[in-house]
């Protein structure tokens, strides 16, 4: 298992996600983002808008995903 924070994944808080793969990590982050969105959390709304703008460029999104995946791969396993 590895750990990444909401902030590391383009979010707005220090909530930690634990997963065995980056895909799993991204999924948890997405779910958390949606929850915060539904609660109308200002910080997450802003972070989400930023990501939305970003996603308009397919390559940028792909690069971002690749970079985060690399970051995930380079992390040490949780003890
Ligand atoms: Zn968060």
PDB file of the backbone (N, CA, C, O) and the ligand in Angstrom, with CONECT records:
HET     ZN  A 101       1
ATOM      1  N   UNK A   1       0.827  -1.199   0.000  1.00  0.00           N
ATOM      2  CA  UNK A   1       0.000   0.000   0.000  1.00  0.00           C
ATOM      3  C   UNK A   1       0.865   1.256   0.000  1.00  0.00           C
ATOM      4  O   UNK A   1       1.922   1.303   0.629  1.00  0.00           O
ATOM      5  N   UNK A   2       0.399   2.258  -0.710  1.00  0.00           N
ATOM      6  CA  UNK A   2       1.084   3.532  -0.716  1.00  0.00           C
ATOM      7  C   UNK A   2       0.102   4.634  -0.339  1.00  0.00           C
ATOM      8  O   UNK A   2      -1.114   4.469  -0.433  1.00  0.00           O
ATOM      9  N   UNK A   3       0.659   5.752   0.087  1.00  0.00           N
ATOM     10  CA  UNK A   3      -0.175   6.850   0.566  1.00  0.00           C
ATOM     11  C   UNK A   3       0.080   8.124  -0.224  1.00  0.00           C
ATOM     12  O   UNK A   3       1.225   8.508  -0.465  1.00  0.00           O
ATOM     13  N   UNK A   4      -1.004   8.768  -0.621  1.00  0.00           N
ATOM     14  CA  UNK A   4      -0.896  10.095  -1.232  1.00  0.00           C
ATOM     15  C   UNK A   4      -1.986  10.964  -0.624  1.00  0.00           C
ATOM     16  O   UNK A   4      -3.017  10.459  -0.178  1.00  0.00           O
ATOM     17  N   UNK A   5      -1.757  12.258  -0.609  1.00  0.00           N
ATOM     18  CA  UNK A   5      -2.762  13.152  -0.032  1.00  0.00           C
ATOM     19  C   UNK A   5      -3.626  13.751  -1.134  1.00  0.00           C
ATOM     20  O   UNK A   5      -3.278  13.753  -2.315  1.00  0.00           O
ATOM     21  N   UNK A   6      -4.768  14.258  -0.686  1.00  0.00           N
ATOM     22  CA  UNK A   6      -5.693  14.943  -1.587  1.00  0.00           C
ATOM     23  C   UNK A   6      -4.944  16.032  -2.364  1.00  0.00           C
ATOM     24  O   UNK A   6      -5.090  16.162  -3.579  1.00  0.00           O
ATOM     25  N   UNK A   7      -4.140  16.809  -1.631  1.00  0.00           N
ATOM     26  CA  UNK A   7      -3.379  17.902  -2.252  1.00  0.00           C
ATOM     27  C   UNK A   7      -2.437  17.396  -3.338  1.00  0.00           C
ATOM     28  O   UNK A   7      -2.332  17.998  -4.406  1.00  0.00           O
ATOM     29  N   UNK A   8      -1.764  16.307  -3.064  1.00  0.00           N
ATOM     30  CA  UNK A   8      -0.833  15.733  -4.038  1.00  0.00           C
ATOM     31  C   UNK A   8      -1.545  15.351  -5.325  1.00  0.00           C
ATOM     32  O   UNK A   8      -0.947  15.322  -6.401  1.00  0.00           O
ATOM     33  N   UNK A   9      -2.842  15.056  -5.193  1.00  0.00           N
ATOM     34  CA  UNK A   9      -3.612  14.593  -6.342  1.00  0.00           C
ATOM     35  C   UNK A   9      -4.462  15.706  -6.946  1.00  0.00           C
ATOM     36  O   UNK A   9      -5.457  15.451  -7.624  1.00  0.00           O
ATOM     37  N   UNK A  10      -4.054  16.932  -6.690  1.00  0.00           N
ATOM     38  CA  UNK A  10      -4.755  18.054  -7.303  1.00  0.00           C
ATOM     39  C   UNK A  10      -5.939  18.550  -6.495  1.00  0.00           C
ATOM     40  O   UNK A  10      -6.717  19.377  -6.970  1.00  0.00           O
ATOM     41  N   UNK A  11      -6.079  18.045  -5.268  1.00  0.00           N
ATOM     42  CA  UNK A  11      -7.185  18.448  -4.423  1.00  0.00           C
ATOM     43  C   UNK A  11      -6.823  19.612  -3.524  1.00  0.00           C
ATOM     44  O   UNK A  11      -5.964  20.427  -3.860  1.00  0.00           O
ATOM     45  N   UNK A  12      -7.486  19.685  -2.372  1.00  0.00           N
ATOM     46  CA  UNK A  12      -7.341  20.888  -1.558  1.00  0.00           C
ATOM     47  C   UNK A  12      -7.099  20.634  -0.077  1.00  0.00           C
ATOM     48  O   UNK A  12      -6.933  21.588   0.683  1.00  0.00           O
ATOM     49  N   UNK A  13      -7.074  19.377   0.355  1.00  0.00           N
ATOM     50  CA  UNK A  13      -6.872  19.146   1.783  1.00  0.00           C
ATOM     51  C   UNK A  13      -5.795  18.075   1.993  1.00  0.00           C
ATOM     52  O   UNK A  13      -5.183  17.592   1.041  1.00  0.00           O
ATOM     53  N   UNK A  14      -5.584  17.725   3.243  1.00  0.00           N
ATOM     54  CA  UNK A  14      -4.509  16.782   3.549  1.00  0.00           C
ATOM     55  C   UNK A  14      -5.001  15.376   3.821  1.00  0.00           C
ATOM     56  O   UNK A  14      -4.299  14.557   4.414  1.00  0.00           O
ATOM     57  N   UNK A  15      -6.207  15.110   3.383  1.00  0.00           N
ATOM     58  CA  UNK A  15      -6.741  13.751   3.545  1.00  0.00           C
ATOM     59  C   UNK A  15      -5.838  12.764   2.824  1.00  0.00           C
ATOM     60  O   UNK A  15      -5.381  13.017   1.710  1.00  0.00           O
ATOM     61  N   UNK A  16      -5.590  11.634   3.478  1.00  0.00           N
ATOM     62  CA  UNK A  16      -4.701  10.632   2.875  1.00  0.00           C
ATOM     63  C   UNK A  16      -5.496   9.508   2.238  1.00  0.00           C
ATOM     64  O   UNK A  16      -6.509   9.060   2.775  1.00  0.00           O
ATOM     65  N   UNK A  17      -5.022   9.061   1.090  1.00  0.00           N
ATOM     66  CA  UNK A  17      -5.602   7.906   0.422  1.00  0.00           C
ATOM     67  C   UNK A  17      -4.575   6.789   0.418  1.00  0.00           C
ATOM     68  O   UNK A  17      -3.378   7.026   0.256  1.00  0.00           O
ATOM     69  N   UNK A  18      -5.054   5.578   0.598  1.00  0.00           N
ATOM     70  CA  UNK A  18      -4.154   4.427   0.607  1.00  0.00           C
ATOM     71  C   UNK A  18      -4.587   3.455  -0.476  1.00  0.00           C
ATOM     72  O   UNK A  18      -5.745   3.042  -0.534  1.00  0.00           O
ATOM     73  N   UNK A  19      -3.642   3.095  -1.333  1.00  0.00           N
ATOM     74  CA  UNK A  19      -3.998   2.182  -2.421  1.00  0.00           C
ATOM     75  C   UNK A  19      -2.790   1.398  -2.897  1.00  0.00           C
ATOM     76  O   UNK A  19      -1.644   1.767  -2.641  1.00  0.00           O
ATOM     77  N   UNK A  20      -3.072   0.310  -3.593  1.00  0.00           N
ATOM     78  CA  UNK A  20      -2.006  -0.530  -4.135  1.00  0.00           C
ATOM     79  C   UNK A  20      -1.627  -0.145  -5.554  1.00  0.00           C
ATOM     80  O   UNK A  20      -0.544  -0.488  -6.030  1.00  0.00           O
ATOM     81  N   UNK A  21      -2.509   0.562  -6.223  1.00  0.00           N
ATOM     82  CA  UNK A  21      -2.198   1.000  -7.581  1.00  0.00           C
ATOM     83  C   UNK A  21      -2.610   2.451  -7.747  1.00  0.00           C
ATOM     84  O   UNK A  21      -3.439   2.966  -6.996  1.00  0.00           O
ATOM     85  N   UNK A  22      -2.027   3.097  -8.729  1.00  0.00           N
ATOM     86  CA  UNK A  22      -2.356   4.503  -8.939  1.00  0.00           C
ATOM     87  C   UNK A  22      -3.803   4.665  -9.389  1.00  0.00           C
ATOM     88  O   UNK A  22      -4.464   5.641  -9.035  1.00  0.00           O
ATOM     89  N   UNK A  23      -4.284   3.715 -10.162  1.00  0.00           N
ATOM     90  CA  UNK A  23      -5.659   3.769 -10.636  1.00  0.00           C
ATOM     91  C   UNK A  23      -6.628   3.778  -9.454  1.00  0.00           C
ATOM     92  O   UNK A  23      -7.607   4.523  -9.426  1.00  0.00           O
ATOM     93  N   UNK A  24      -6.314   2.917  -8.479  1.00  0.00           N
ATOM     94  CA  UNK A  24      -7.123   2.816  -7.268  1.00  0.00           C
ATOM     95  C   UNK A  24      -7.061   4.145  -6.500  1.00  0.00           C
ATOM     96  O   UNK A  24      -8.064   4.633  -5.979  1.00  0.00           O
ATOM     97  N   UNK A  25      -5.864   4.702  -6.450  1.00  0.00           N
ATOM     98  CA  UNK A  25      -5.627   5.976  -5.776  1.00  0.00           C
ATOM     99  C   UNK A  25      -6.453   7.083  -6.427  1.00  0.00           C
ATOM    100  O   UNK A  25      -7.119   7.863  -5.745  1.00  0.00           O
ATOM    101  N   UNK A  26      -6.399   7.135  -7.727  1.00  0.00           N
ATOM    102  CA  UNK A  26      -7.121   8.164  -8.477  1.00  0.00           C
ATOM    103  C   UNK A  26      -8.625   8.036  -8.248  1.00  0.00           C
ATOM    104  O   UNK A  26      -9.345   9.029  -8.153  1.00  0.00           O
ATOM    105  N   UNK A  27      -9.076   6.789  -8.164  1.00  0.00           N
ATOM    106  CA  UNK A  27     -10.496   6.513  -7.959  1.00  0.00           C
ATOM    107  C   UNK A  27     -10.949   7.050  -6.595  1.00  0.00           C
ATOM    108  O   UNK A  27     -12.007   7.670  -6.484  1.00  0.00           O
ATOM    109  N   UNK A  28     -10.139   6.804  -5.563  1.00  0.00           N
ATOM    110  CA  UNK A  28     -10.475   7.281  -4.217  1.00  0.00           C
ATOM    111  C   UNK A  28     -10.479   8.792  -4.161  1.00  0.00           C
ATOM    112  O   UNK A  28     -11.345   9.411  -3.542  1.00  0.00           O
ATOM    113  N   UNK A  29      -9.505   9.364  -4.814  1.00  0.00           N
ATOM    114  CA  UNK A  29      -9.395  10.821  -4.843  1.00  0.00           C
ATOM    115  C   UNK A  29     -10.600  11.444  -5.533  1.00  0.00           C
ATOM    116  O   UNK A  29     -11.116  12.476  -5.104  1.00  0.00           O
ATOM    117  N   UNK A  30     -11.038  10.796  -6.613  1.00  0.00           N
ATOM    118  CA  UNK A  30     -12.183  11.269  -7.377  1.00  0.00           C
ATOM    119  C   UNK A  30     -13.447  11.218  -6.512  1.00  0.00           C
ATOM    120  O   UNK A  30     -14.244  12.156  -6.483  1.00  0.00           O
ATOM    121  N   UNK A  31     -13.600  10.096  -5.811  1.00  0.00           N
ATOM    122  CA  UNK A  31     -14.770   9.896  -4.960  1.00  0.00           C
ATOM    123  C   UNK A  31     -14.810  10.945  -3.853  1.00  0.00           C
ATOM    124  O   UNK A  31     -15.850  11.538  -3.568  1.00  0.00           O
ATOM    125  N   UNK A  32     -13.656  11.154  -3.243  1.00  0.00           N
ATOM    126  CA  UNK A  32     -13.546  12.159  -2.187  1.00  0.00           C
ATOM    127  C   UNK A  32     -13.866  13.545  -2.749  1.00  0.00           C
ATOM    128  O   UNK A  32     -14.578  14.332  -2.125  1.00  0.00           O
ATOM    129  N   UNK A  33     -13.335  13.826  -3.923  1.00  0.00           N
ATOM    130  CA  UNK A  33     -13.579  15.118  -4.568  1.00  0.00           C
ATOM    131  C   UNK A  33     -15.059  15.354  -4.795  1.00  0.00           C
ATOM    132  O   UNK A  33     -15.563  16.455  -4.573  1.00  0.00           O
ATOM    133  N   UNK A  34     -15.761  14.302  -5.244  1.00  0.00           N
ATOM    134  CA  UNK A  34     -17.195  14.415  -5.486  1.00  0.00           C
ATOM    135  C   UNK A  34     -17.947  14.683  -4.182  1.00  0.00           C
ATOM    136  O   UNK A  34     -18.883  15.481  -4.149  1.00  0.00           O
ATOM    137  N   UNK A  35     -17.528  14.008  -3.108  1.00  0.00           N
ATOM    138  CA  UNK A  35     -18.172  14.206  -1.804  1.00  0.00           C
ATOM    139  C   UNK A  35     -18.010  15.645  -1.341  1.00  0.00           C
ATOM    140  O   UNK A  35     -18.957  16.283  -0.881  1.00  0.00           O
ATOM    141  N   UNK A  36     -16.791  16.137  -1.476  1.00  0.00           N
ATOM    142  CA  UNK A  36     -16.525  17.505  -1.040  1.00  0.00           C
ATOM    143  C   UNK A  36     -17.273  18.498  -1.927  1.00  0.00           C
ATOM    144  O   UNK A  36     -17.739  19.542  -1.470  1.00  0.00           O
ATOM    145  N   UNK A  37     -17.373  18.146  -3.193  1.00  0.00           N
ATOM    146  CA  UNK A  37     -18.111  18.976  -4.145  1.00  0.00           C
ATOM    147  C   UNK A  37     -19.576  19.075  -3.714  1.00  0.00           C
ATOM    148  O   UNK A  37     -20.164  20.156  -3.715  1.00  0.00           O
ATOM    149  N   UNK A  38     -20.151  17.931  -3.346  1.00  0.00           N
ATOM    150  CA  UNK A  38     -21.550  17.907  -2.918  1.00  0.00           C
ATOM    151  C   UNK A  38     -21.763  18.685  -1.637  1.00  0.00           C
ATOM    152  O   UNK A  38     -22.837  19.244  -1.413  1.00  0.00           O
ATOM    153  N   UNK A  39     -20.745  18.723  -0.797  1.00  0.00           N
ATOM    154  CA  UNK A  39     -20.835  19.497   0.449  1.00  0.00           C
ATOM    155  C   UNK A  39     -20.571  20.974   0.202  1.00  0.00           C
ATOM    156  O   UNK A  39     -20.712  21.803   1.102  1.00  0.00           O
ATOM    157  N   UNK A  40     -20.189  21.290  -1.027  1.00  0.00           N
ATOM    158  CA  UNK A  40     -19.938  22.680  -1.382  1.00  0.00           C
ATOM    159  C   UNK A  40     -18.674  23.240  -0.761  1.00  0.00           C
ATOM    160  O   UNK A  40     -18.588  24.440  -0.503  1.00  0.00           O
ATOM    161  N   UNK A  41     -17.694  22.385  -0.520  1.00  0.00           N
ATOM    162  CA  UNK A  41     -16.440  22.839   0.080  1.00  0.00           C
ATOM    163  C   UNK A  41     -15.687  23.776  -0.876  1.00  0.00           C
ATOM    164  O   UNK A  41     -15.347  23.400  -1.998  1.00  0.00           O
ATOM    165  N   UNK A  42     -15.440  24.990  -0.408  1.00  0.00           N
ATOM    166  CA  UNK A  42     -14.873  26.038  -1.263  1.00  0.00           C
ATOM    167  C   UNK A  42     -13.519  25.639  -1.861  1.00  0.00           C
ATOM    168  O   UNK A  42     -13.294  25.784  -3.062  1.00  0.00           O
ATOM    169  N   UNK A  43     -12.646  25.147  -1.027  1.00  0.00           N
ATOM    170  CA  UNK A  43     -11.303  24.787  -1.487  1.00  0.00           C
ATOM    171  C   UNK A  43     -11.339  23.741  -2.576  1.00  0.00           C
ATOM    172  O   UNK A  43     -10.620  23.841  -3.571  1.00  0.00           O
ATOM    173  N   UNK A  44     -12.183  22.731  -2.387  1.00  0.00           N
ATOM    174  CA  UNK A  44     -12.272  21.653  -3.372  1.00  0.00           C
ATOM    175  C   UNK A  44     -12.970  22.118  -4.649  1.00  0.00           C
ATOM    176  O   UNK A  44     -12.648  21.662  -5.746  1.00  0.00           O
ATOM    177  N   UNK A  45     -13.932  23.033  -4.493  1.00  0.00           N
ATOM    178  CA  UNK A  45     -14.601  23.568  -5.690  1.00  0.00           C
ATOM    179  C   UNK A  45     -13.578  24.280  -6.569  1.00  0.00           C
ATOM    180  O   UNK A  45     -13.570  24.128  -7.790  1.00  0.00           O
ATOM    181  N   UNK A  46     -12.722  25.056  -5.921  1.00  0.00           N
ATOM    182  CA  UNK A  46     -11.691  25.774  -6.667  1.00  0.00           C
ATOM    183  C   UNK A  46     -10.711  24.815  -7.323  1.00  0.00           C
ATOM    184  O   UNK A  46     -10.344  24.974  -8.488  1.00  0.00           O
ATOM    185  N   UNK A  47     -10.297  23.822  -6.559  1.00  0.00           N
ATOM    186  CA  UNK A  47      -9.348  22.835  -7.091  1.00  0.00           C
ATOM    187  C   UNK A  47      -9.971  22.107  -8.278  1.00  0.00           C
ATOM    188  O   UNK A  47      -9.306  21.817  -9.273  1.00  0.00           O
ATOM    189  N   UNK A  48     -11.268  21.818  -8.146  1.00  0.00           N
ATOM    190  CA  UNK A  48     -11.960  21.085  -9.196  1.00  0.00           C
ATOM    191  C   UNK A  48     -12.097  21.927 -10.468  1.00  0.00           C
ATOM    192  O   UNK A  48     -11.940  21.425 -11.581  1.00  0.00           O
ATOM    193  N   UNK A  49     -12.392  23.212 -10.283  1.00  0.00           N
ATOM    194  CA  UNK A  49     -12.481  24.105 -11.438  1.00  0.00           C
ATOM    195  C   UNK A  49     -11.153  24.199 -12.163  1.00  0.00           C
ATOM    196  O   UNK A  49     -11.095  24.254 -13.391  1.00  0.00           O
ATOM    197  N   UNK A  50     -10.086  24.217 -11.376  1.00  0.00           N
ATOM    198  CA  UNK A  50      -8.754  24.285 -11.962  1.00  0.00           C
ATOM    199  C   UNK A  50      -8.486  23.028 -12.796  1.00  0.00           C
ATOM    200  O   UNK A  50      -7.944  23.105 -13.898  1.00  0.00           O
ATOM    201  N   UNK A  51      -8.870  21.888 -12.259  1.00  0.00           N
ATOM    202  CA  UNK A  51      -8.669  20.623 -12.957  1.00  0.00           C
ATOM    203  C   UNK A  51      -9.532  20.557 -14.216  1.00  0.00           C
ATOM    204  O   UNK A  51      -9.123  20.012 -15.241  1.00  0.00           O
ATOM    205  N   UNK A  52     -10.730  21.122 -14.116  1.00  0.00           N
ATOM    206  CA  UNK A  52     -11.654  21.100 -15.249  1.00  0.00           C
ATOM    207  C   UNK A  52     -11.073  21.888 -16.417  1.00  0.00           C
ATOM    208  O   UNK A  52     -11.112  21.441 -17.564  1.00  0.00           O
ATOM    209  N   UNK A  53     -10.534  23.068 -16.110  1.00  0.00           N
ATOM    210  CA  UNK A  53      -9.875  23.892 -17.117  1.00  0.00           C
ATOM    211  C   UNK A  53      -8.751  23.096 -17.771  1.00  0.00           C
ATOM    212  O   UNK A  53      -8.587  23.067 -18.991  1.00  0.00           O
ATOM    213  N   UNK A  54      -7.994  22.458 -16.897  1.00  0.00           N
ATOM    214  CA  UNK A  54      -6.834  21.680 -17.282  1.00  0.00           C
ATOM    215  C   UNK A  54      -7.219  20.539 -18.223  1.00  0.00           C
ATOM    216  O   UNK A  54      -6.505  20.235 -19.178  1.00  0.00           O
ATOM    217  N   UNK A  55      -8.354  19.921 -17.937  1.00  0.00           N
ATOM    218  CA  UNK A  55      -8.779  18.748 -18.702  1.00  0.00           C
ATOM    219  C   UNK A  55      -9.239  19.090 -20.110  1.00  0.00           C
ATOM    220  O   UNK A  55      -9.434  18.203 -20.941  1.00  0.00           O
ATOM    221  N   UNK A  56      -9.410  20.378 -20.373  1.00  0.00           N
ATOM    222  CA  UNK A  56      -9.803  20.773 -21.720  1.00  0.00           C
ATOM    223  C   UNK A  56      -8.686  20.481 -22.716  1.00  0.00           C
ATOM    224  O   UNK A  56      -8.910  20.366 -23.921  1.00  0.00           O
ATOM    225  N   UNK A  57      -7.484  20.367 -22.178  1.00  0.00           N
ATOM    226  CA  UNK A  57      -6.349  20.011 -23.022  1.00  0.00           C
ATOM    227  C   UNK A  57      -6.021  18.538 -22.788  1.00  0.00           C
ATOM    228  O   UNK A  57      -5.451  18.188 -21.754  1.00  0.00           O
ATOM    229  N   UNK A  58      -6.372  17.679 -23.731  1.00  0.00           N
ATOM    230  CA  UNK A  58      -6.194  16.239 -23.516  1.00  0.00           C
ATOM    231  C   UNK A  58      -4.752  15.862 -23.162  1.00  0.00           C
ATOM    232  O   UNK A  58      -4.524  15.035 -22.279  1.00  0.00           O
ATOM    233  N   UNK A  59      -3.798  16.460 -23.841  1.00  0.00           N
ATOM    234  CA  UNK A  59      -2.396  16.117 -23.590  1.00  0.00           C
ATOM    235  C   UNK A  59      -1.959  16.519 -22.189  1.00  0.00           C
ATOM    236  O   UNK A  59      -1.208  15.801 -21.528  1.00  0.00           O
ATOM    237  N   UNK A  60      -2.439  17.676 -21.746  1.00  0.00           N
ATOM    238  CA  UNK A  60      -2.071  18.163 -20.414  1.00  0.00           C
ATOM    239  C   UNK A  60      -2.551  17.187 -19.360  1.00  0.00           C
ATOM    240  O   UNK A  60      -1.843  16.884 -18.400  1.00  0.00           O
ATOM    241  N   UNK A  61      -3.768  16.699 -19.554  1.00  0.00           N
ATOM    242  CA  UNK A  61      -4.340  15.745 -18.616  1.00  0.00           C
ATOM    243  C   UNK A  61      -3.548  14.444 -18.613  1.00  0.00           C
ATOM    244  O   UNK A  61      -3.277  13.860 -17.563  1.00  0.00           O
ATOM    245  N   UNK A  62      -3.185  14.009 -19.811  1.00  0.00           N
ATOM    246  CA  UNK A  62      -2.423  12.766 -19.944  1.00  0.00           C
ATOM    247  C   UNK A  62      -1.055  12.917 -19.250  1.00  0.00           C
ATOM    248  O   UNK A  62      -0.612  12.031 -18.519  1.00  0.00           O
ATOM    249  N   UNK A  63      -0.407  14.060 -19.500  1.00  0.00           N
ATOM    250  CA  UNK A  63       0.885  14.326 -18.870  1.00  0.00           C
ATOM    251  C   UNK A  63       0.768  14.354 -17.356  1.00  0.00           C
ATOM    252  O   UNK A  63       1.587  13.786 -16.634  1.00  0.00           O
ATOM    253  N   UNK A  64      -0.282  15.036 -16.896  1.00  0.00           N
ATOM    254  CA  UNK A  64      -0.507  15.141 -15.458  1.00  0.00           C
ATOM    255  C   UNK A  64      -0.659  13.748 -14.848  1.00  0.00           C
ATOM    256  O   UNK A  64      -0.050  13.424 -13.828  1.00  0.00           O
ATOM    257  N   UNK A  65      -1.484  12.943 -15.501  1.00  0.00           N
ATOM    258  CA  UNK A  65      -1.744  11.589 -15.032  1.00  0.00           C
ATOM    259  C   UNK A  65      -0.454  10.771 -14.995  1.00  0.00           C
ATOM    260  O   UNK A  65      -0.172  10.066 -14.026  1.00  0.00           O
ATOM    261  N   UNK A  66       0.321  10.883 -16.079  1.00  0.00           N
ATOM    262  CA  UNK A  66       1.596  10.154 -16.157  1.00  0.00           C
ATOM    263  C   UNK A  66       2.547  10.581 -15.043  1.00  0.00           C
ATOM    264  O   UNK A  66       3.186   9.754 -14.393  1.00  0.00           O
ATOM    265  N   UNK A  67       2.622  11.907 -14.841  1.00  0.00           N
ATOM    266  CA  UNK A  67       3.501  12.439 -13.809  1.00  0.00           C
ATOM    267  C   UNK A  67       3.108  11.963 -12.419  1.00  0.00           C
ATOM    268  O   UNK A  67       3.958  11.587 -11.611  1.00  0.00           O
ATOM    269  N   UNK A  68       1.807  11.984 -12.154  1.00  0.00           N
ATOM    270  CA  UNK A  68       1.324  11.561 -10.845  1.00  0.00           C
ATOM    271  C   UNK A  68       1.545  10.075 -10.650  1.00  0.00           C
ATOM    272  O   UNK A  68       1.827   9.610  -9.545  1.00  0.00           O
ATOM    273  N   UNK A  69       1.413   9.342 -11.734  1.00  0.00           N
ATOM    274  CA  UNK A  69       1.629   7.901 -11.669  1.00  0.00           C
ATOM    275  C   UNK A  69       3.098   7.625 -11.328  1.00  0.00           C
ATOM    276  O   UNK A  69       3.409   6.746 -10.525  1.00  0.00           O
ATOM    277  N   UNK A  70       3.991   8.394 -11.955  1.00  0.00           N
ATOM    278  CA  UNK A  70       5.414   8.260 -11.666  1.00  0.00           C
ATOM    279  C   UNK A  70       5.695   8.593 -10.208  1.00  0.00           C
ATOM    280  O   UNK A  70       6.475   7.919  -9.536  1.00  0.00           O
ATOM    281  N   UNK A  71       5.035   9.657  -9.735  1.00  0.00           N
ATOM    282  CA  UNK A  71       5.186  10.075  -8.342  1.00  0.00           C
ATOM    283  C   UNK A  71       4.733   8.936  -7.428  1.00  0.00           C
ATOM    284  O   UNK A  71       5.382   8.620  -6.431  1.00  0.00           O
ATOM    285  N   UNK A  72       3.623   8.342  -7.787  1.00  0.00           N
ATOM    286  CA  UNK A  72       3.093   7.218  -7.010  1.00  0.00           C
ATOM    287  C   UNK A  72       4.079   6.053  -7.008  1.00  0.00           C
ATOM    288  O   UNK A  72       4.356   5.456  -5.968  1.00  0.00           O
ATOM    289  N   UNK A  73       4.603   5.743  -8.196  1.00  0.00           N
ATOM    290  CA  UNK A  73       5.539   4.622  -8.322  1.00  0.00           C
ATOM    291  C   UNK A  73       6.806   4.826  -7.496  1.00  0.00           C
ATOM    292  O   UNK A  73       7.397   3.864  -7.005  1.00  0.00           O
ATOM    293  N   UNK A  74       7.221   6.097  -7.346  1.00  0.00           N
ATOM    294  CA  UNK A  74       8.466   6.375  -6.639  1.00  0.00           C
ATOM    295  C   UNK A  74       8.269   6.437  -5.125  1.00  0.00           C
ATOM    296  O   UNK A  74       9.242   6.508  -4.374  1.00  0.00           O
ATOM    297  N   UNK A  75       7.027   6.410  -4.681  1.00  0.00           N
ATOM    298  CA  UNK A  75       6.766   6.450  -3.245  1.00  0.00           C
ATOM    299  C   UNK A  75       7.163   5.137  -2.575  1.00  0.00           C
ATOM    300  O   UNK A  75       7.131   4.064  -3.177  1.00  0.00           O
ATOM    301  N   UNK A  76       7.535   5.269  -1.308  1.00  0.00           N
ATOM    302  CA  UNK A  76       7.862   4.063  -0.540  1.00  0.00           C
ATOM    303  C   UNK A  76       6.569   3.385  -0.111  1.00  0.00           C
ATOM    304  O   UNK A  76       5.550   4.042   0.100  1.00  0.00           O
ATOM    305  N   UNK A  77       6.621   2.086   0.013  1.00  0.00           N
ATOM    306  CA  UNK A  77       5.463   1.340   0.494  1.00  0.00           C
ATOM    307  C   UNK A  77       5.181   1.718   1.943  1.00  0.00           C
ATOM    308  O   UNK A  77       6.108   1.954   2.717  1.00  0.00           O
ATOM    309  N   UNK A  78       3.904   1.777   2.311  1.00  0.00           N
ATOM    310  CA  UNK A  78       3.535   2.011   3.712  1.00  0.00           C
ATOM    311  C   UNK A  78       4.020   0.853   4.557  1.00  0.00           C
ATOM    312  O   UNK A  78       4.068  -0.297   4.120  1.00  0.00           O
ATOM    313  N   UNK A  79       4.385   1.206   5.814  1.00  0.00           N
ATOM    314  CA  UNK A  79       4.810   0.126   6.712  1.00  0.00           C
ATOM    315  C   UNK A  79       3.620  -0.380   7.519  1.00  0.00           C
ATOM    316  O   UNK A  79       3.769  -1.290   8.334  1.00  0.00           O
TER     317      UNK A  79
HETATM  318 ZN    ZN A 101      -9.646  16.806  -0.100  1.00  0.00          ZN
END
